[in-house]
Amino acid sequence: MGKSKTTKFKRPHFSTVGLPANAVKEVDAEKEEHDGDDDDGCPAAELLEKLQSPSADVREFACASISRVVQQSHTIPGFLQRDAVRRLGPMLLDSSLAVRETATGALRNLSACGGQEVCEDMAKHDVMTPLTALLRECCAGFESTAAQINDQKNAVEDVANEAVNLLWNLCESSNQALTVFNKSGLLDVVTPCLERHPHNVELAISAAHCLHTVTEDNPELLCSMNTAVLGALETVLLSSQPGMAHTLLKTLAAGTLWNVKGSLPAARQAQTLSAVVATLSQCLDLDAGTLIPELRQAEEARHLNAPAVTDMEDQAAGELAAEEMDDDVEAPKRNGKAAKNDNDFSDLLPRGKEELREAVALLTAQQTSLEIIVNMCCSDDPSDDEWEETSSSDESEMGADGLCDGLSNLMSPLCLSAEVHGALINHSIPEKVLKKTQFPRQEAMDVCHQNPSWKSLIKKMQRVQFRALTCLHSILSTMDAESLGGAAALQGAAQHLSTLVFGAAELPKDEEFLEAVISAMRSLLQMIASKNIPQHMTLQQLMSLSEAATRCEVVSVRVNAVAILGITGSTLAKEKGTAEALQMVGNALLQIATRDADLVVNGEALDALFDVFADGDEAETAAKNIQLLPALKTLQPVFKAKIRKEGRGKYTAQQLCVLDNIKVNLRRFIGYLEKVVKK
């Protein structure tokens, strides 16, 4: 059986910004007052009209109101129909700093909540021109602004923070915006925002998120890399300021340096790689299960001395933020693929929620660290993404005509460079990743359940676990057994995964968890089988997992479940007295090959059948008992017709290559079974 290839993680599309707690009621009142103004109940017309007011206060209020209203996605068409993008664009260079900030925030929310189409529309309406000018003015303002007293925020930096977030959103979703970024020298404009990290970590994090996004798969930008940018990133990476916000900042800098590794001077590459992996390792060392309850206790202790009114305002705003953070939606990616939107709505949190901000930063940093490690383990080959839901056979004659040999090699182990492999091992990354695959600690879950503002962290803790499982799959796919600790370590990992899946009375039903854990399990069982290492998952357990997977809508879950059955069956076929168990496996695979609606899953099931029943007395006995030959003869014309009818347009060229070879192998395997019958 072939290995499954992990798709590289792309940076998620973040994030809207909310109004201060004391402004929410005003905007709600404004909205109610004008609900009858428009046919769709959206106050777009009047708010946009107020942008032309000679009063800066009115313009600021209009922008702030738009910023709030567009977070209700159904209102966005009303604003777009009234040319909101073109009318808000000039406000980025308004004479009032407050108007600049709220106008940029309104466009930021519009870009985040409106998705890719709105971002493309913004780029077409040339929002990048005033945005670029605004950012350049902000950077010039950094130099001239006097030092802030008592930690008061710099107004210019507030504007810059909104502008960088808008830039980030646009470049994530619009190729046109990314092209402008590359050609307009915006790298040198965002870098000074990163350099503000000793004084304004919020702005620096926004800049780091933006840089992490724009440097990914962007060879044109690599030509613009210079010592100033690389130096700023390395300074952040080597900084030692405390707190989870700085941990997140350093993690994003590490990810950016990994993205631009080709631009590093050869003499510094090894040292930088070591610093990058050390940063990820330190982040994964942090125990969120312990830190989150501690942060919550610190918040409670601080509130004992806080005024009651402030508590109420903070709670209202915090609950609003929690509602926004719970809204995980499908967000379009720059490369056209949909991916889960890991919204970071920490900007919605009021100033009284420092501990919650720290908790969000911690979990975001750990999720990002795991995604970076996955990307380190993935080939840079452009066909990686095509392999998300496909498979190939190592043991059958799949590659006999040579069509897919190269594709199989993409998924061969030990494709890591010696430097990356060594750095990951030296910093104990495999062990730390395995530890993060545990379920979130119950104490932390209870703390979050008990407070509405913290409830959104439950999904974030779970997502760290899911990313760790995906990361484990990548590590298992690219490292050898000895590097991972040998037979004992692999058996321990298998026992751990078995507990995750089979430890409760019922099998888990969460699709994201299933997708992650079953891919890790497939890679681990593949390695264990190749080394003839005993493993303790029973056939009944694996059959129940396969049955649960067949009900899952995610194709990769079904593909990996089939592959696990194939691996298990191939192992059983080498042992004595296993004909009955092989019959169970064979019947399950036949059913999937016949009934699953997806051709990739059908093909994986046939591929597994070829492996399981390719050789051996037990396999021959089982094949006869389940009438495998007549079943495959019946299936053959149906499978061929399905490829011909559904193949073009629905499946990628790489997938069709595999399916065509499976079709050829099906004919050959039927011929083999016919010879077995004639013995």
C-alpha positions as CSV (number, residue, x, y, z in Angstrom):
1,M,0.0,0.0,0.0
2,G,1.1,3.6,-0.6
3,K,1.6,6.2,2.0
4,S,-0.8,9.1,2.2
5,K,0.6,12.6,1.6
6,T,-0.1,15.4,4.0
7,T,-1.1,18.6,2.3
8,K,0.9,21.6,3.4
9,F,-0.9,24.0,5.7
10,K,-1.8,27.4,4.4
11,R,-2.1,30.3,6.8
12,P,-5.7,30.8,7.9
13,H,-7.6,33.9,6.9
14,F,-8.0,36.1,10.0
15,S,-9.8,38.3,11.5
16,T,-12.4,40.9,12.2
17,V,-12.1,43.7,14.7
18,G,-14.9,44.8,17.0
19,L,-15.8,48.1,18.6
20,P,-15.1,49.0,22.2
21,A,-17.6,47.7,24.6
22,N,-19.1,51.2,25.2
23,A,-19.7,51.7,21.4
24,V,-21.6,48.5,20.8
25,K,-24.9,49.8,22.3
26,E,-24.6,53.0,20.3
27,V,-24.2,51.1,17.0
28,D,-27.0,48.7,17.9
29,A,-29.3,51.7,18.6
30,E,-28.2,53.3,15.3
31,K,-29.0,50.0,13.5
32,E,-32.5,49.7,15.1
33,E,-33.2,53.4,14.3
34,H,-32.5,52.8,10.6
35,D,-33.7,49.3,10.2
36,G,-36.7,50.5,8.1
37,D,-34.6,52.7,5.9
38,D,-33.6,50.0,3.4
39,D,-35.6,47.2,1.8
40,D,-33.2,44.6,3.3
41,G,-33.1,46.2,6.8
42,C,-29.5,47.2,6.3
43,P,-28.6,50.9,7.2
44,A,-26.0,50.9,4.5
45,A,-27.3,53.9,2.5
46,E,-27.4,56.4,5.4
47,L,-24.1,55.2,6.9
48,L,-22.3,55.6,3.6
49,E,-23.9,59.0,3.2
50,K,-22.4,60.1,6.5
51,L,-19.0,59.4,5.2
52,Q,-19.2,62.7,3.3
53,S,-20.0,64.7,6.5
54,P,-17.7,67.7,7.2
55,S,-17.6,66.6,10.8
56,A,-14.8,64.1,11.6
57,D,-16.8,62.8,14.6
58,V,-19.7,61.9,12.2
59,R,-17.3,60.3,9.7
60,E,-15.7,58.3,12.5
61,F,-19.0,57.1,13.9
62,A,-20.2,56.1,10.4
63,C,-17.0,54.0,9.8
64,A,-17.3,52.5,13.3
65,S,-20.9,51.6,12.6
66,I,-20.1,50.0,9.2
67,S,-17.3,48.1,10.9
68,R,-19.8,46.6,13.3
69,V,-22.7,46.0,10.9
70,V,-20.7,44.2,8.3
71,Q,-19.9,41.5,10.8
72,Q,-23.4,40.4,10.1
73,S,-22.7,38.8,6.7
74,H,-26.2,39.2,5.3
75,T,-25.7,43.0,5.4
76,I,-22.6,42.9,3.1
77,P,-24.4,42.8,-0.2
78,G,-26.3,46.0,0.7
79,F,-23.0,47.8,1.2
80,L,-21.4,46.4,-1.9
81,Q,-24.3,47.4,-4.0
82,R,-23.9,51.0,-2.8
83,D,-20.2,51.1,-3.8
84,A,-19.0,50.9,-0.2
85,V,-15.4,49.9,-1.2
86,R,-14.9,52.8,-3.5
87,R,-16.4,55.2,-0.9
88,L,-14.4,53.9,2.0
89,G,-11.1,53.8,0.2
90,P,-10.4,57.6,0.3
91,M,-11.2,57.6,4.0
92,L,-7.9,55.7,4.7
93,L,-6.2,59.0,4.1
94,D,-8.7,61.2,5.9
95,S,-7.3,64.2,7.8
96,S,-8.4,62.6,11.1
97,L,-6.4,59.8,12.5
98,A,-9.5,58.4,14.2
99,V,-11.4,58.3,10.9
100,R,-8.4,56.6,9.3
101,E,-8.4,53.9,12.0
102,T,-12.2,53.2,11.9
103,A,-12.3,53.3,8.1
104,T,-9.5,50.8,7.8
105,G,-11.2,48.7,10.4
106,A,-14.4,48.8,8.4
107,L,-12.6,47.6,5.3
108,R,-10.8,45.0,7.3
109,N,-14.1,43.6,8.6
110,L,-15.6,43.7,5.1
111,S,-12.6,41.8,3.7
112,A,-12.7,39.2,6.5
113,C,-16.5,38.7,6.6
114,G,-17.1,39.0,2.9
115,G,-14.5,36.4,1.9
116,Q,-12.5,36.0,-1.3
117,E,-15.0,37.7,-3.7
118,V,-15.1,40.9,-1.6
119,C,-11.2,40.9,-1.3
120,E,-10.9,40.5,-5.1
121,D,-13.5,43.3,-5.5
122,M,-11.4,45.5,-3.2
123,A,-8.3,44.9,-5.2
124,K,-10.1,45.7,-8.4
125,H,-11.3,49.0,-6.8
126,D,-7.6,49.8,-6.1
127,V,-7.9,49.8,-2.3
128,M,-4.2,48.8,-2.3
129,T,-3.2,52.3,-3.5
130,P,-4.5,54.3,-0.5
131,L,-3.6,51.4,1.8
132,T,0.0,51.5,0.6
133,A,0.1,55.2,1.1
134,L,-1.4,54.9,4.6
135,L,1.1,52.3,5.6
136,R,4.0,54.4,4.4
137,E,2.7,57.4,6.3
138,C,2.3,55.2,9.4
139,C,5.9,54.0,9.2
140,A,7.1,57.6,8.9
141,G,5.0,58.4,11.9
142,F,6.8,55.8,14.0
143,E,9.9,57.8,13.8
144,S,8.4,61.2,14.7
145,T,6.0,60.1,17.5
146,A,7.2,60.9,21.0
147,A,7.6,58.1,23.5
148,Q,4.4,56.9,25.1
149,I,3.8,57.4,28.8
150,N,2.1,54.9,31.1
151,D,1.7,52.4,28.3
152,Q,-0.7,54.6,26.4
153,K,-1.2,53.3,22.9
154,N,0.3,55.2,20.0
155,A,-2.5,56.5,17.7
156,V,-0.4,56.0,14.6
157,E,0.3,52.5,15.6
158,D,-3.4,51.8,16.1
159,V,-4.0,52.9,12.5
160,A,-1.1,50.8,11.3
161,N,-2.4,47.8,13.1
162,E,-5.8,48.0,11.3
163,A,-3.9,48.7,8.0
164,V,-1.6,45.7,8.3
165,N,-4.6,43.4,9.1
166,L,-6.4,44.6,6.1
167,L,-3.3,44.1,4.0
168,W,-3.0,40.6,5.4
169,N,-6.6,39.7,4.5
170,L,-6.3,41.0,1.0
171,C,-3.0,39.2,0.2
172,E,-4.4,36.0,1.6
173,S,-7.5,36.0,-0.7
174,S,-6.5,38.1,-3.7
175,N,-3.7,37.3,-6.2
176,Q,-3.9,40.8,-7.5
177,A,-3.3,42.2,-4.0
178,L,-0.4,39.9,-3.5
179,T,1.1,41.1,-6.8
180,V,0.8,44.7,-5.7
181,F,2.5,43.7,-2.4
182,N,5.4,42.2,-4.4
183,K,5.8,45.0,-6.8
184,S,5.2,48.0,-4.4
185,G,8.0,47.1,-1.9
186,L,5.5,46.6,0.9
187,L,7.8,44.1,2.5
188,D,9.9,47.1,3.6
189,V,6.8,48.8,4.9
190,V,5.5,45.8,7.0
191,T,8.9,45.1,8.5
192,P,9.0,48.3,10.6
193,C,5.7,47.2,12.1
194,L,7.4,44.0,13.1
195,E,10.2,45.9,14.7
196,R,7.8,47.6,17.1
197,H,7.6,44.4,19.1
198,P,9.4,45.7,22.2
199,H,6.7,48.4,22.6
200,N,3.6,47.2,20.7
201,V,3.4,43.4,20.5
202,E,-0.1,43.5,19.1
203,L,1.1,45.5,16.0
204,A,4.1,43.2,15.7
205,I,1.9,40.1,15.8
206,S,-0.3,41.5,13.0
207,A,2.8,42.2,10.9
208,A,4.2,38.7,11.6
209,H,0.9,37.1,10.6
210,C,1.0,39.2,7.4
211,L,4.6,38.2,6.6
212,H,4.0,34.6,7.4
213,T,1.1,34.6,4.8
214,V,2.8,36.6,2.0
215,T,6.1,34.7,2.1
216,E,4.4,31.3,1.6
217,D,4.7,29.9,-1.9
218,N,5.7,33.3,-3.2
219,P,9.0,32.9,-5.1
220,E,8.7,36.4,-6.6
221,L,8.9,37.9,-3.1
222,L,12.0,36.0,-2.3
223,C,13.9,38.2,-4.7
224,S,13.0,41.2,-2.5
225,M,14.4,39.7,0.7
226,N,17.2,41.8,2.1
227,T,19.4,41.8,5.2
228,A,17.0,44.3,7.0
229,V,14.0,42.0,6.7
230,L,16.0,38.9,7.6
231,G,17.6,40.7,10.5
232,A,14.3,41.9,11.9
233,L,12.9,38.3,11.8
234,E,16.0,36.9,13.5
235,T,15.9,39.6,16.1
236,V,12.3,38.6,17.0
237,L,13.3,34.9,16.9
238,L,16.1,35.5,19.4
239,S,14.1,37.8,21.7
240,S,13.5,36.8,25.3
241,Q,10.5,38.8,26.3
242,P,8.0,36.9,28.5
243,G,4.3,36.1,27.8
244,M,2.3,34.2,25.4
245,A,1.9,37.0,22.9
246,H,5.7,37.0,22.4
247,T,5.6,33.2,22.1
248,L,3.1,33.6,19.2
249,L,5.2,36.4,17.7
250,K,8.4,34.2,17.8
251,T,6.5,31.3,16.3
252,L,5.2,33.4,13.4
253,A,8.8,34.7,12.8
254,A,10.0,31.1,12.8
255,G,7.4,30.2,10.2
256,T,8.3,33.2,8.0
257,L,12.0,32.3,8.2
258,W,11.2,28.8,7.1
259,N,9.2,30.1,4.2
260,V,12.2,32.3,3.0
261,K,14.9,29.8,3.9
262,G,16.1,29.9,0.2
263,S,17.0,33.6,0.7
264,L,19.3,33.0,3.6
265,P,23.0,33.2,3.1
266,A,24.4,29.6,3.0
267,A,26.6,30.3,6.0
268,R,23.6,31.1,8.2
269,Q,21.2,28.5,7.0
270,A,22.1,25.8,9.5
271,Q,22.1,28.2,12.5
272,T,18.8,29.7,11.5
273,L,17.2,26.3,11.0
274,S,18.3,25.3,14.5
275,A,16.9,28.5,15.9
276,V,13.6,28.0,14.1
277,V,13.1,24.4,15.4
278,A,14.2,25.5,18.9
279,T,11.5,28.1,18.9
280,L,8.9,25.6,17.8
281,S,10.1,23.1,20.4
282,Q,9.9,25.7,23.2
283,C,6.4,26.6,22.2
284,L,5.3,22.9,22.3
285,D,6.9,22.6,25.7
286,L,4.2,24.8,27.2
287,D,1.3,22.9,28.8
288,A,-1.9,24.6,27.9
289,G,-3.8,22.2,30.2
290,T,-2.1,23.7,33.2
291,L,-1.6,27.3,31.9
292,I,-5.3,28.0,30.9
293,P,-6.7,27.2,34.4
294,E,-3.9,29.4,35.9
295,L,-4.7,32.3,33.5
296,R,-8.4,32.0,34.4
297,Q,-7.6,32.1,38.1
298,A,-5.4,35.2,37.6
299,E,-8.4,36.9,35.8
300,E,-10.7,36.1,38.7
301,A,-8.2,37.4,41.2
302,R,-7.9,40.6,39.3
303,H,-11.6,41.1,39.0
304,L,-12.0,40.9,42.8
305,N,-10.5,44.4,42.9
306,A,-12.1,45.7,39.7
307,P,-15.2,48.1,39.6
308,A,-18.4,46.2,39.1
309,V,-19.5,48.3,36.1
310,T,-16.2,47.5,34.3
311,D,-16.8,43.8,35.0
312,M,-20.2,44.0,33.4
313,E,-18.9,45.8,30.3
314,D,-16.0,43.4,30.0
315,Q,-18.3,40.4,30.3
316,A,-20.7,41.7,27.7
317,A,-17.8,42.4,25.2
318,G,-16.1,39.2,26.1
319,E,-19.2,37.2,25.4
320,L,-19.6,39.0,22.1
321,A,-16.1,38.1,21.2
322,A,-16.7,34.5,22.2
323,E,-19.7,34.3,19.9
324,E,-17.6,35.6,17.0
325,M,-14.7,33.2,17.8
326,D,-17.1,30.3,17.8
327,D,-18.1,31.0,14.2
328,D,-15.8,28.6,12.3
329,V,-16.8,28.9,8.6
330,E,-15.3,27.6,5.4
331,A,-13.0,30.3,4.0
332,P,-11.7,30.4,0.5
333,K,-8.0,30.2,0.1
334,R,-5.7,32.1,-2.3
335,N,-5.0,28.9,-4.2
336,G,-8.7,28.3,-4.7
337,K,-9.1,25.5,-2.1
338,A,-11.4,25.8,0.8
339,A,-10.0,25.3,4.2
340,K,-11.2,25.6,7.7
341,N,-11.2,29.2,9.0
342,D,-9.4,29.3,12.2
343,N,-10.6,32.8,13.1
344,D,-8.6,34.6,15.7
345,F,-11.0,37.2,17.1
346,S,-8.7,38.2,20.0
347,D,-8.9,41.8,18.7
348,L,-12.6,41.8,19.7
349,L,-11.5,41.2,23.3
350,P,-11.7,44.3,25.5
351,R,-8.6,45.6,27.4
352,G,-9.8,43.9,30.5
353,K,-9.3,40.4,29.0
354,E,-5.5,40.2,29.1
355,E,-5.5,36.7,30.4
356,L,-7.9,35.5,27.8
357,R,-5.7,37.2,25.1
358,E,-2.8,35.3,26.5
359,A,-4.6,32.0,26.3
360,V,-5.7,32.6,22.7
361,A,-2.1,33.5,21.8
362,L,-0.8,30.3,23.4
363,L,-3.1,28.1,21.5
364,T,-2.6,29.9,18.3
365,A,1.1,29.7,18.7
366,Q,1.0,25.9,19.3
367,Q,-1.3,25.3,16.4
368,T,0.9,27.4,14.2
369,S,4.0,25.5,15.4
370,L,2.5,22.2,14.5
371,E,1.5,23.5,11.0
372,I,5.0,24.7,10.4
373,I,6.4,21.3,11.3
374,V,3.9,19.6,8.9
375,N,5.2,21.9,6.2
376,M,8.8,21.1,7.0
377,C,7.9,17.4,6.5
378,C,6.2,18.0,3.2
379,S,7.8,18.0,-0.2
380,D,7.8,21.3,-2.1
381,D,6.7,19.4,-5.2
382,P,3.7,21.3,-6.8
383,S,1.7,18.0,-7.1
384,D,1.6,17.6,-3.3
385,D,-2.0,19.0,-3.1
386,E,-3.2,16.6,-5.7
387,W,-2.3,13.7,-3.4
388,E,-4.6,14.6,-0.5
389,E,-7.1,12.0,-1.3
390,T,-5.3,9.5,-3.6
391,S,-3.3,6.4,-3.1
392,S,-1.1,4.0,-4.9
393,S,0.1,0.5,-4.4
394,D,3.7,-0.4,-3.7
395,E,3.1,-4.2,-3.7
396,S,0.9,-4.7,-6.7
397,E,1.8,-4.1,-10.3
398,M,0.3,-0.6,-10.2
399,G,3.4,1.0,-11.6
400,A,4.1,-1.6,-14.3
401,D,3.5,0.8,-17.2
402,G,5.6,3.5,-15.4
403,L,2.8,6.1,-15.4
404,C,2.7,6.6,-11.7
405,D,6.1,5.6,-10.5
406,G,7.1,9.2,-9.9
407,L,4.0,9.9,-7.9
408,S,4.7,7.0,-5.6
409,N,8.2,8.3,-5.0
410,L,6.7,11.6,-3.7
411,M,5.4,9.7,-0.7
412,S,8.5,7.7,0.0
413,P,10.0,8.0,3.5
414,L,13.2,9.8,4.4
415,C,12.5,12.7,2.0
416,L,13.6,15.1,4.7
417,S,17.0,16.8,4.3
418,A,19.6,15.6,6.8
419,E,19.6,19.1,8.3
420,V,15.9,19.3,8.9
421,H,15.8,15.6,10.1
422,G,18.6,16.2,12.5
423,A,17.1,19.4,13.9
424,L,13.7,17.8,14.5
425,I,15.3,14.8,16.3
426,N,17.8,16.9,18.3
427,H,14.9,19.0,19.7
428,S,12.7,15.9,20.4
429,I,10.0,17.1,18.1
430,P,8.4,13.7,17.5
431,E,8.0,13.0,21.3
432,K,6.6,16.5,21.8
433,V,4.1,16.2,18.9
434,L,2.9,12.8,20.2
435,K,2.3,14.4,23.6
436,K,0.2,17.1,22.0
437,T,-2.1,14.4,20.5
438,Q,-3.6,13.8,23.9
439,F,-7.1,15.0,24.5
440,P,-7.2,18.4,26.2
441,R,-7.0,18.2,30.0
442,Q,-10.4,18.0,31.6
443,E,-9.6,20.8,34.1
444,A,-8.9,23.2,31.3
445,M,-12.1,22.1,29.5
446,D,-14.1,22.6,32.7
447,V,-12.7,26.1,33.2
448,C,-13.7,27.1,29.7
449,H,-17.1,25.6,29.9
450,Q,-17.9,27.6,33.0
451,N,-17.3,31.0,31.5
452,P,-18.9,32.2,28.3
453,S,-15.9,34.4,27.4
454,W,-13.5,31.4,27.6
455,K,-15.8,28.8,26.0
456,S,-14.4,29.5,22.5
457,L,-11.0,28.1,23.7
458,I,-12.5,24.6,23.8
459,K,-12.4,24.5,20.0
460,K,-8.9,25.9,19.9
461,M,-7.6,23.3,22.3
462,Q,-9.2,20.6,20.2
463,R,-7.7,22.0,17.1
464,V,-4.2,21.9,18.6
465,Q,-4.8,18.1,19.2
466,F,-6.0,17.7,15.6
467,R,-3.0,19.5,14.2
468,A,-0.7,17.4,16.4
469,L,-2.3,14.2,15.0
470,T,-1.8,15.5,11.4
471,C,1.8,16.4,12.4
472,L,2.4,12.9,13.7
473,H,1.2,11.5,10.4
474,S,3.7,13.7,8.6
475,I,6.6,12.7,10.9
476,L,5.7,9.0,10.5
477,S,5.7,9.5,6.7
478,T,9.1,11.1,6.5
479,M,11.2,9.4,9.2
480,D,12.5,5.9,9.7
481,A,11.6,3.7,12.6
482,E,15.0,3.9,14.3
483,S,14.9,7.7,14.4
484,L,11.5,7.5,16.1
485,G,12.8,5.3,18.9
486,G,12.5,1.8,17.4
487,A,9.9,-0.9,18.0
488,A,9.1,0.0,21.6
489,A,8.4,3.6,20.8
490,L,6.2,2.7,17.8
491,Q,4.3,0.2,19.9
492,G,3.8,2.8,22.5
493,A,2.5,5.3,19.9
494,A,0.1,2.6,18.6
495,Q,-1.2,2.0,22.1
496,H,-1.7,5.7,22.5
497,L,-3.7,6.1,19.3
498,S,-5.7,3.0,20.2
499,T,-6.7,4.7,23.5
500,L,-7.7,7.9,21.7
501,V,-10.0,6.0,19.3
502,F,-11.2,3.1,21.3
503,G,-10.9,4.3,24.9
504,A,-14.4,5.6,25.2
505,A,-17.6,3.6,25.1
506,E,-18.4,4.9,21.6
507,L,-16.1,5.8,18.7
508,P,-15.5,9.5,18.2
509,K,-17.8,11.1,15.6
510,D,-16.0,14.5,15.1
511,E,-15.0,14.5,11.5
512,E,-12.0,16.7,12.0
513,F,-10.7,14.5,14.7
514,L,-11.4,11.3,12.7
515,E,-9.6,12.7,9.7
516,A,-6.5,13.5,11.8
517,V,-6.3,10.4,13.9
518,I,-7.0,8.0,11.1
519,S,-4.3,9.4,8.9
520,A,-1.8,9.1,11.8
521,M,-3.0,5.6,12.5
522,R,-2.5,4.6,8.8
523,S,1.1,5.9,8.7
524,L,1.9,4.2,12.0
525,L,0.4,0.8,11.1
526,Q,2.2,1.0,7.7
527,M,5.5,1.5,9.4
528,I,4.8,-1.2,12.0
529,A,3.8,-3.7,9.3
530,S,6.9,-2.9,7.2
531,K,9.1,-3.7,10.2
532,N,7.1,-6.8,11.3
533,I,6.5,-5.2,14.7
534,P,3.5,-6.7,16.6
535,Q,0.7,-4.2,17.4
536,H,-2.2,-4.7,19.8
537,M,-5.2,-3.3,18.0
538,T,-7.6,-6.1,17.4
539,L,-9.3,-6.8,14.1
540,Q,-12.7,-6.2,15.6
541,Q,-11.5,-2.7,16.7
542,L,-10.2,-1.9,13.2
543,M,-13.4,-3.2,11.6
544,S,-15.5,-1.0,13.8
545,L,-13.3,2.0,12.9
546,S,-13.7,1.2,9.2
547,E,-17.5,0.9,9.6
548,A,-17.6,4.3,11.4
549,A,-15.4,5.8,8.7
550,T,-17.7,4.7,5.9
551,R,-20.4,6.9,7.4
552,C,-18.1,9.9,7.3
553,E,-18.5,12.4,4.5
554,V,-14.8,13.3,4.4
555,V,-13.3,11.3,1.5
556,S,-9.8,11.1,3.1
557,V,-11.2,9.5,6.2
558,R,-12.8,6.8,4.1
559,V,-9.6,6.3,2.1
560,N,-7.4,6.0,5.1
561,A,-9.8,3.6,6.8
562,V,-9.7,1.4,3.7
563,A,-5.9,1.6,3.7
564,I,-5.8,0.4,7.3
565,L,-7.9,-2.6,6.4
566,G,-5.5,-3.3,3.6
567,I,-2.5,-3.1,5.9
568,T,-4.2,-5.3,8.4
569,G,-5.2,-7.9,5.9
570,S,-1.8,-8.0,4.3
571,T,-0.3,-8.7,7.7
572,L,-2.9,-11.4,8.4
573,A,-2.2,-13.1,5.0
574,K,1.3,-13.9,6.1
575,E,0.1,-15.8,9.2
576,K,-1.4,-19.2,9.7
577,G,-5.0,-19.9,10.5
578,T,-6.2,-16.4,9.5
579,A,-8.6,-17.4,6.6
580,E,-11.7,-16.4,8.6
581,A,-10.3,-13.0,9.6
582,L,-9.3,-12.4,6.0
583,Q,-12.9,-13.2,4.9
584,M,-14.1,-10.4,7.2
585,V,-11.5,-8.0,5.7
586,G,-12.3,-9.1,2.1
587,N,-16.1,-8.7,2.5
588,A,-15.6,-5.2,4.0
589,L,-13.3,-4.1,1.2
590,L,-15.6,-5.6,-1.5
591,Q,-18.6,-3.7,-0.1
592,I,-16.6,-0.4,-0.1
593,A,-15.3,-1.0,-3.6
594,T,-18.9,-1.6,-4.8
595,R,-21.0,0.9,-2.8
596,D,-18.9,4.0,-2.0
597,A,-19.9,6.9,-4.1
598,D,-16.4,8.2,-4.6
599,L,-14.1,6.6,-7.2
600,V,-11.0,7.3,-5.2
601,V,-12.4,5.3,-2.3
602,N,-13.4,2.5,-4.7
603,G,-9.9,2.5,-6.1
604,E,-8.3,2.3,-2.7
605,A,-10.5,-0.6,-1.7
606,L,-9.6,-2.5,-4.9
607,D,-5.9,-1.6,-4.3
608,A,-6.2,-3.1,-0.8
609,L,-7.9,-6.2,-2.2
610,F,-5.0,-6.8,-4.6
611,D,-2.5,-6.6,-1.6
612,V,-4.5,-8.7,0.8
613,F,-5.3,-11.6,-1.6
614,A,-2.1,-11.5,-3.7
615,D,-0.4,-14.5,-2.3
616,G,-0.6,-17.3,0.3
617,D,-2.7,-20.3,1.2
618,E,-4.8,-18.4,3.8
619,A,-5.6,-15.7,1.2
620,E,-6.6,-18.3,-1.4
621,T,-8.9,-20.0,1.0
622,A,-10.5,-16.8,2.0
623,A,-10.9,-15.6,-1.6
624,K,-12.7,-18.8,-2.5
625,N,-15.0,-18.6,0.5
626,I,-16.1,-15.0,-0.2
627,Q,-16.4,-15.6,-4.0
628,L,-13.9,-12.9,-4.7
629,L,-13.4,-13.8,-8.4
630,P,-17.0,-13.6,-9.5
631,A,-17.5,-10.5,-7.4
632,L,-14.6,-8.7,-9.1
633,K,-15.8,-9.8,-12.6
634,T,-19.1,-8.3,-11.9
635,L,-17.5,-5.1,-10.5
636,Q,-15.0,-4.7,-13.4
637,P,-17.3,-3.2,-16.1
638,V,-19.1,-1.0,-13.5
639,F,-15.8,0.4,-12.3
640,K,-14.6,1.1,-15.9
641,A,-17.8,2.8,-16.8
642,K,-17.7,4.9,-13.7
643,I,-14.2,6.1,-14.5
644,R,-15.3,6.9,-18.1
645,K,-18.5,8.7,-17.0
646,E,-17.3,10.6,-13.9
647,G,-13.6,10.8,-14.2
648,R,-13.0,13.9,-16.4
649,G,-13.9,17.1,-14.6
650,K,-14.5,15.5,-11.2
651,Y,-11.1,14.1,-10.4
652,T,-7.6,15.5,-10.9
653,A,-5.1,14.3,-13.4
654,Q,-3.1,12.6,-10.7
655,Q,-6.1,10.8,-9.4
656,L,-7.1,9.6,-12.9
657,C,-3.6,8.3,-13.4
658,V,-3.9,6.1,-10.3
659,L,-7.5,5.1,-11.2
660,D,-6.4,4.0,-14.7
661,N,-3.7,1.9,-13.3
662,I,-6.0,0.3,-10.8
663,K,-8.3,-0.5,-13.7
664,V,-5.4,-2.3,-15.5
665,N,-4.4,-4.1,-12.3
666,L,-8.0,-5.2,-11.7
667,R,-7.9,-7.0,-15.1
668,R,-4.5,-8.6,-14.2
669,F,-5.7,-9.6,-10.7
670,I,-8.8,-11.3,-12.1
671,G,-6.4,-13.2,-14.4
672,Y,-4.3,-14.2,-11.4
673,L,-7.4,-15.4,-9.5
674,E,-8.6,-17.5,-12.5
675,K,-5.2,-19.3,-12.5
676,V,-5.6,-19.9,-8.7
677,V,-9.0,-21.5,-9.3
678,K,-7.7,-23.8,-12.0
679,K,-5.0,-25.3,-9.6
